[in-house]
Amino acid sequence: MASPIPGNSRSTSLRDDDSDTAKLEGTGSWDALEWTKIEPIIRPVSRENLDFLFEAEQVKAQEYGVSFVNNNDLGTLMVTNFRLLFLSEKTSKVIGLGTIPLATIEKFTKIALKTQSTLRQSDKTQSQRLLQVIGKDMRIIVFGFRPRTKQRRAIFEALLRLTKPARLWDLYAFVSGTSRLNNSNPKVRLLDEYFRLLGIGSYRGSINMIKSGSFTLSNASWRISSVNSNYTMCPTYPFALIVPESISDDEVLQASTFRARCRLPVVSWCDPGSGAVLARSSQPLVGLMMNMRSNTDEKLVAALCNKLDDGSRRKLYISDARPRKNALANGAMGGGSESSSNYFQSEIVFFGISNIHAMRDSFARLREYLDTYGRTSSDGMSSLLRNGGWTWGGGLLSSMSASVSMLGDSGWLLHIQNVLAGSAWIAARVAKEKASVLVHCSDGWDRTTQLVSLASLLLDPYYRTIKGFQALVEKDWLAFGHPFSDRVGMPSFTGSGNTPSELSWHSSGNYPSPPMNQSSGAFSSQPPTTHAQTSNNYSPIFLQWVDCVSQLLRTYPFAFEFSSAFLVDFLDCVLSCRFGNFLCNSEKERQQLNVFEACGCLWAYLAELRASESGSHVHYNLFYKPSKHNGHLLPPAAALAPTLWPQFHLRWVCHEESQAGQIEVECRKMALNFSEMRKAKEVAERKAKEISNAMESLKLEHRNEKQLRISAMNIAKRKNKENVVMKRAIQSMGCKVCFSSSDASIVDIEICPAEAAQNLKYSLTRKEFGDKMDLSASETITEDDNDANNAFSQACETLCPFRTQDGCCRWPNAACAHRGSQFVGLKANFDALDQLLIDDDYFKPE
């Protein structure tokens, strides 16, 4: 087997070129940063063509020729009012790894790397100016700046100014506004979820219902109370609470004083089948020595054990998420845990889940492990994978085993398993024993929320849909006061009234931060100069819960409507603070800041993404079958074996490995192809139907035309027979008949007596009225070379010998009068003839 490539013998040191100095010594881990020996090509980016910026996003600082150490790329580094953005010089495209929202930055550090050479003494003054950025989304990125410039200072000062705005309205969530991404009031959605839990889903919440206080509906066991509508009882609880029907509002107020931060036991979820409930609260204020009790608190907790169908009282489990020793330690500060002897038919169980500080340290170690052994390591060496995969972990089996054990040493997966196991245990008690469970920790807003919401996800299939997942998060995390500003590392808001404008920032905590890692595994004992945006209250509690949801999704791929890609996009939106849904520490603070109306809505944004591709969007789970898991999910202990969440943990350090898996990728491709084929089939069927309809229409028109043709032929035959009959009838009267060739309705009748004028003719015109004909006579005079008046006079003189010499007519004694009377009689005969139904063979053929 080939031996590993020996490391470079040069020593390096990390220092800040400002007043504070920190040194880090290792071996040969920064060789990749010698890009500064080559002058980069500076191509200024025109601010007029920044089409990749979001709405209301503005560039505040911009430096060219910056090196992105993680992938050895050169480009432009920009700081906007929303993101730190890296634009590659080669492709002129935004690099996702080097682009991070400002709110997602946990801390950023200025580092000066001084390289000492053993070959030439004159080279020992060469230094590199670096900026390390650590994100809350598992990435550590480093940028290098040209020496003897003020590039790094400009970027650093812009980050200082923009990550800590002094005014509320400078936050990007408020600058961008609601735009089209608005949604209904979250209070209304909370009431709708309460109505569903109580089995009165026919009611719908509204703003008028909230203003009038008419939302206090109930069923046989539980009711919605408005005792906290003004947040005077508990400022971190929602405005509406579900409490037992038998407990009055006065008793609720009295019981709240016995719990930490007045977070008394209230119902979070109801089982519609058995009537069991999941309840949540904070620790009781029993104290260590006094062992205090509260009758109203004990009565309220006992009311959670409503009767079973057989009339017996159900059992109550009081689940304390803390280790037992921690609960006892809290007793010294006035807190503690319940005693089963003081609470009716109850059993106390401790889950042993660590506190927020342990979770924060574990997350930092996991991030350091991924950065050390990923493909895009922040030390510029990409975990030695750039030089060949065989050098992974030093190329020795022992080194590889040690690096893998580093993942276990982080403790992250163990914490995930503890939360999953506790949630599964709670769900099993409700589903199998029909028992009610009260869950709490110290304050009831971290571990309590994790356990209650995860157990609800296991018990209720509605929460495993996209719409139900939104309802679950808004109820248990937002409405019940998980302190997102403190835990996610966002600013806290100070001031009073409805429009506070000042932001407060906690001082940096004393927890250790991972230094720049070296290939040799050596770390500095003194951290470099660091700007920490987060306080000692920062902890990835919500991220850990979403990680647990991803583990259940992996275990039950058919039970969830949403996919892992949906969880990643959802978590990115939460960490980026692009929308206002997860600002502040409570529902009360969000209402005071008017976040609902001033900021865009995360849920509307994700819904808009899904609407672009309908059911084929990556947010939908391809394998979702609601009929397969339409009840409880109760994973056995053997199934609670978590692994790294590839789509989230590995997406920055091992992009190829972060994909969902070849099977899912191929299935999605097949689904897309099937969808396209189905659409093509629908189009073809639609066209075929149109063609078929057109053919039927043409056939119908053809039949109509054929019938019209037959009818016209029959009419023509009948008219022809009628013409023959008329001709014979007229000829039998001594008249010469001539049918016009141009118009069959014109019949010329020439009267032949000698005394008649040769040019005098009577024309019979046949007109049709319905099925009958009218023969009207008209007199026409043919003219040779004279005009019509002369011709009429000549004819009149010929026919009328009684005409005087002076031209006077002797009517009615003239011959013309006799002819006129004869024609009138002839016309009457023809009228009578037309009205008769004469048989075709009345006149025999010639």
BELMOZI-V936849 format. One record per residue. N is the residue number from 0. PHI is phi in degrees with one decimal (NA if undefined). Layout:
n->(N,N)
phi->(PHI,PHI)
This chain:
n->(0,1,2,3,4,5,6,7,8,9,10,11,12,13,14,15,16,17,18,19,20,21,22,23,24,25,26,27,28,29,30,31,32,33,34,35,36,37,38,39,40,41,42,43,44,45,46,47,48,49,50,51,52,53,54,55,56,57,58,59,60,61,62,63,64,65,66,67,68,69,70,71,72,73,74,75,76,77,78,79,80,81,82,83,84,85,86,87,88,89,90,91,92,93,94,95,96,97,98,99,100,101,102,103,104,105,106,107,108,109,110,111,112,113,114,115,116,117,118,119,120,121,122,123,124,125,126,127,128,129,130,131,132,133,134,135,136,137,138,139,140,141,142,143,144,145,146,147,148,149,150,151,152,153,154,155,156,157,158,159,160,161,162,163,164,165,166,167,168,169,170,171,172,173,174,175,176,177,178,179,180,181,182,183,184,185,186,187,188,189,190,191,192,193,194,195,196,197,198,199,200,201,202,203,204,205,206,207,208,209,210,211,212,213,214,215,216,217,218,219,220,221,222,223,224,225,226,227,228,229,230,231,232,233,234,235,236,237,238,239,240,241,242,243,244,245,246,247,248,249,250,251,252,253,254,255,256,257,258,259,260,261,262,263,264,265,266,267,268,269,270,271,272,273,274,275,276,277,278,279,280,281,282,283,284,285,286,287,288,289,290,291,292,293,294,295,296,297,298,299,300,301,302,303,304,305,306,307,308,309,310,311,312,313,314,315,316,317,318,319,320,321,322,323,324,325,326,327,328,329,330,331,332,333,334,335,336,337,338,339,340,341,342,343,344,345,346,347,348,349,350,351,352,353,354,355,356,357,358,359,360,361,362,363,364,365,366,367,368,369,370,371,372,373,374,375,376,377,378,379,380,381,382,383,384,385,386,387,388,389,390,391,392,393,394,395,396,397,398,399,400,401,402,403,404,405,406,407,408,409,410,411,412,413,414,415,416,417,418,419,420,421,422,423,424,425,426,427,428,429,430,431,432,433,434,435,436,437,438,439,440,441,442,443,444,445,446,447,448,449,450,451,452,453,454,455,456,457,458,459,460,461,462,463,464,465,466,467,468,469,470,471,472,473,474,475,476,477,478,479,480,481,482,483,484,485,486,487,488,489,490,491,492,493,494,495,496,497,498,499,500,501,502,503,504,505,506,507,508,509,510,511,512,513,514,515,516,517,518,519,520,521,522,523,524,525,526,527,528,529,530,531,532,533,534,535,536,537,538,539,540,541,542,543,544,545,546,547,548,549,550,551,552,553,554,555,556,557,558,559,560,561,562,563,564,565,566,567,568,569,570,571,572,573,574,575,576,577,578,579,580,581,582,583,584,585,586,587,588,589,590,591,592,593,594,595,596,597,598,599,600,601,602,603,604,605,606,607,608,609,610,611,612,613,614,615,616,617,618,619,620,621,622,623,624,625,626,627,628,629,630,631,632,633,634,635,636,637,638,639,640,641,642,643,644,645,646,647,648,649,650,651,652,653,654,655,656,657,658,659,660,661,662,663,664,665,666,667,668,669,670,671,672,673,674,675,676,677,678,679,680,681,682,683,684,685,686,687,688,689,690,691,692,693,694,695,696,697,698,699,700,701,702,703,704,705,706,707,708,709,710,711,712,713,714,715,716,717,718,719,720,721,722,723,724,725,726,727,728,729,730,731,732,733,734,735,736,737,738,739,740,741,742,743,744,745,746,747,748,749,750,751,752,753,754,755,756,757,758,759,760,761,762,763,764,765,766,767,768,769,770,771,772,773,774,775,776,777,778,779,780,781,782,783,784,785,786,787,788,789,790,791,792,793,794,795,796,797,798,799,800,801,802,803,804,805,806,807,808,809,810,811,812,813,814,815,816,817,818,819,820,821,822,823,824,825,826,827,828,829,830,831,832,833,834,835,836,837,838,839,840,841,842,843,844,845)
phi->(NA,-66.3,-80.5,-64.1,-71.6,-67.2,-74.2,-69.4,-82.6,-71.6,-102.9,-127.1,-140.7,-107.5,-149.3,-93.1,-82.0,-92.0,-68.5,-85.3,-131.3,-137.3,-118.7,-139.0,-116.7,-156.0,-133.5,59.9,-95.8,-117.0,-61.0,-68.5,-90.7,-78.3,-62.9,-69.1,-71.2,-107.7,-69.6,-73.6,-83.3,-91.0,-122.0,-58.0,-93.2,-70.3,-73.2,-80.9,-112.1,-87.6,-75.5,-86.9,-77.1,-80.2,-63.5,66.3,-86.4,-126.5,-78.8,-105.4,-150.4,-153.3,-130.7,-105.9,68.0,-89.7,-95.0,-99.4,-65.2,-59.9,-129.3,54.2,-118.4,-109.8,178.7,-109.4,-106.6,-120.5,-120.3,-106.5,-76.2,-131.5,-138.6,-97.5,-127.0,-113.4,-111.6,-67.3,-77.0,-73.7,-103.1,56.9,-120.2,-73.1,-90.0,-61.4,-62.8,-91.6,-118.6,-140.9,-60.5,-61.8,-70.4,-83.4,-77.5,-81.0,-162.2,-139.6,-134.7,-93.0,-134.0,-112.3,-102.5,-104.6,-99.5,-105.9,-104.1,-90.3,-88.0,-129.0,-65.3,-71.9,-87.4,-73.8,-89.9,-67.6,-140.5,-119.8,-104.2,-121.3,-132.2,-98.4,-122.0,-107.8,-103.4,-77.7,-105.6,80.3,-116.8,-127.4,-124.1,-132.4,-117.3,-111.4,-118.9,-66.7,-68.6,59.1,-131.0,-107.0,-63.3,-64.7,-61.6,-64.1,-67.9,-63.7,-67.3,-65.3,-64.8,-59.2,-72.8,-88.3,-81.9,-128.9,-66.7,-83.3,-113.9,-60.6,-73.0,-83.2,-64.5,-61.9,-58.9,-88.2,-67.5,-69.3,74.0,-77.6,51.4,-93.7,-94.1,-102.7,-152.7,-71.1,-65.7,-62.9,-64.4,-64.0,-65.9,-65.1,-63.3,-60.2,-69.6,-60.9,-61.1,-65.6,-65.9,-85.6,76.7,-121.8,-66.2,-68.9,-81.7,-129.8,-72.4,-154.9,-65.1,-62.7,-65.1,-70.1,-65.4,-83.7,74.4,-87.7,-88.0,-79.8,-89.9,-157.6,-122.6,-68.3,-116.2,-131.9,-141.8,-96.2,-103.9,-104.5,-63.9,-110.1,-61.1,-104.2,61.0,-81.8,-74.7,-142.4,-69.5,-103.9,-95.8,-71.8,-71.3,-125.2,-132.6,-97.4,-129.6,-61.4,-62.0,-81.5,-103.5,-82.4,-66.7,-63.5,-69.0,-62.4,-61.9,-68.8,-70.0,-66.7,-73.6,-93.8,-115.8,-59.2,56.8,59.7,-90.9,-75.5,-66.9,-136.6,-82.2,-107.4,-152.1,-119.5,-86.6,-67.0,-84.0,-94.8,87.2,-70.6,-132.7,-104.7,-119.3,-140.2,-165.7,-105.9,-69.7,-75.9,-93.8,-87.0,77.4,-86.5,-102.2,-77.8,50.6,-67.7,-133.2,-139.3,-64.1,-67.9,-65.8,-66.4,-67.1,-64.6,-66.2,-64.8,-69.1,-69.4,-94.8,-68.2,-75.0,-83.5,-64.0,-84.9,94.3,-80.8,-86.0,-75.5,-83.3,-121.9,-105.4,-102.3,-100.1,-95.9,-70.8,-83.4,-65.2,-58.8,-66.6,-68.1,-63.3,-67.0,-64.3,-67.1,-63.6,-66.8,-103.7,98.9,-92.7,128.0,-138.0,-73.6,-111.7,-63.1,-72.5,-94.0,-120.5,-62.3,47.6,-120.3,-139.2,-95.4,-131.0,-107.1,-96.2,70.9,-85.0,-70.2,-84.9,-65.7,-71.3,-65.2,-65.5,-65.8,-65.4,-64.4,-63.2,-64.7,-68.6,-63.9,-64.0,-66.4,-62.1,-65.6,-68.9,-70.8,-113.9,-89.4,-84.9,-126.3,-65.3,-76.0,-86.7,85.5,-107.7,51.9,55.8,69.2,-74.6,-67.8,-98.1,122.5,-64.9,-70.8,-90.0,-60.2,66.2,87.1,80.3,-106.7,-61.3,-65.6,-68.3,-66.0,-64.1,-66.4,-68.7,-69.0,-65.9,-63.6,-64.3,-66.2,-66.1,-65.1,79.1,-64.6,-66.4,-67.1,-64.6,-60.0,-65.0,-63.9,-67.1,-63.0,-64.4,-63.6,-66.0,-64.4,-64.9,-62.9,-62.9,-67.9,-65.4,-73.3,-76.3,-92.1,-98.8,55.1,-95.3,-91.5,-131.7,-105.8,-114.9,-156.9,-128.2,-82.0,-98.8,78.4,-132.4,-116.3,-64.2,-60.4,-64.7,-59.1,-69.8,-65.2,-68.9,-71.9,-65.1,-62.5,-64.5,-73.8,-87.7,-112.9,-65.5,-62.5,-71.1,-91.8,-97.7,-64.9,-65.5,-68.5,-61.8,-62.0,-62.3,-65.1,-65.0,-67.9,-77.9,-83.1,-101.1,-83.8,-66.4,-90.8,75.5,-68.2,-74.5,-63.0,-59.8,-77.4,-77.2,-88.0,83.9,-99.0,-68.3,-96.4,-103.9,-118.4,107.5,-125.0,93.1,-90.9,-131.8,-66.3,-121.7,-103.5,-113.1,-111.9,-125.1,-74.3,-71.7,-66.4,-78.3,-97.7,-70.9,-74.2,-115.5,-67.8,-77.1,-64.7,-82.8,-118.3,-65.0,-83.1,88.3,-88.2,-125.0,-76.7,-79.3,-116.2,-68.6,-71.4,-60.4,-130.9,-101.5,-100.4,-84.4,-102.3,-104.7,-70.5,-89.8,-68.0,-164.9,-81.2,-67.4,-68.3,-60.2,-64.4,-65.5,-63.6,-61.1,-63.2,-61.8,-64.2,-66.5,-66.8,-63.2,-68.2,-75.5,-123.6,-68.5,-94.9,-95.4,-117.5,-74.2,-91.0,-106.4,-66.5,-62.8,-62.8,-63.8,-65.3,-63.6,-62.2,-67.3,-62.0,-65.0,-66.6,-70.2,-78.6,56.3,-71.5,-120.7,-94.3,-59.6,-110.3,-76.4,72.8,-108.2,-160.8,-64.9,-62.4,-65.0,-64.5,-71.3,-62.7,-84.6,57.4,-62.6,-59.2,-91.2,-89.6,-119.9,-73.9,-108.3,-62.3,-65.6,-66.8,-64.3,-66.4,-64.8,-66.2,-62.7,-68.5,-66.7,-67.6,-125.8,56.4,-73.4,-91.7,-68.0,-66.9,-72.3,-92.0,-79.8,-63.3,-96.7,-65.1,-134.4,-59.8,-73.4,-78.0,-130.0,-98.6,-135.9,-75.2,-109.6,-124.6,-68.8,-70.9,-60.4,-66.4,-81.9,-89.8,-118.2,-72.2,-129.9,-61.3,-85.8,-59.4,-62.9,-108.1,-70.7,-104.2,-68.3,-93.1,-97.4,-141.9,-62.5,-62.9,-77.9,-80.0,-66.5,-65.7,119.7,-62.3,-64.6,-66.2,-61.9,-65.8,-64.9,-66.7,-62.9,-62.7,-65.3,-65.3,-62.7,-63.6,-63.6,-65.1,-64.4,-65.2,-63.9,-63.0,-64.1,-62.6,-64.7,-63.6,-63.9,-64.9,-64.9,-61.7,-66.2,-63.9,-64.0,-62.0,-64.0,-64.7,-64.0,-63.0,-64.8,-64.9,-62.3,-64.2,-63.3,-62.6,-63.6,-63.3,-63.0,-64.9,-65.1,-63.1,-63.3,-62.9,-63.5,-64.8,-64.1,-64.1,-64.0,-63.4,-63.3,-64.1,-66.4,-62.9,-63.3,-63.4,-61.4,-62.2,-62.2,-65.2,-63.0,-65.7,-65.5,-70.3,-65.0,-68.2,-94.6,88.0,-111.8,-94.9,-109.9,-137.1,-84.2,-69.1,-76.0,-82.9,-140.3,-70.9,-84.8,-102.5,-121.7,-97.1,-114.8,-105.2,-88.5,-102.1,-55.7,-68.9,-73.4,-77.3,-71.2,-69.2,-96.2,-90.7,-136.1,-110.1,-109.3,-100.5,-108.2,-98.3,-119.4,-102.6,-127.7,68.2,-97.1,-108.9,-124.0,-123.2,-96.6,-109.2,-100.8,-135.2,-99.4,-120.4,-113.0,-88.2,-114.3,-89.4,-117.2,-92.6,-79.5,-68.9,-67.8,-61.8,-63.2,-65.4,-64.7,-61.5,-64.6,-66.1,-65.8,-68.0,-79.2,-121.4,-74.4,-85.2,-65.8,-72.6,-70.2,-81.1,93.2,-82.8,-92.1,-99.8,-67.3,-102.1,-82.6,-77.8,-64.7,-63.2,-64.1,-62.2,-61.2,-63.5,-67.9,-62.7,-69.7,-62.6,-64.5,-61.9,-63.1,-62.2,-63.8,-67.3,-61.0,-64.4,-64.0,-70.1,-80.5,-78.0,-90.5,-87.1,-67.5,-58.9,-96.6,-61.1,-97.6,-71.6,-65.3,-65.0)
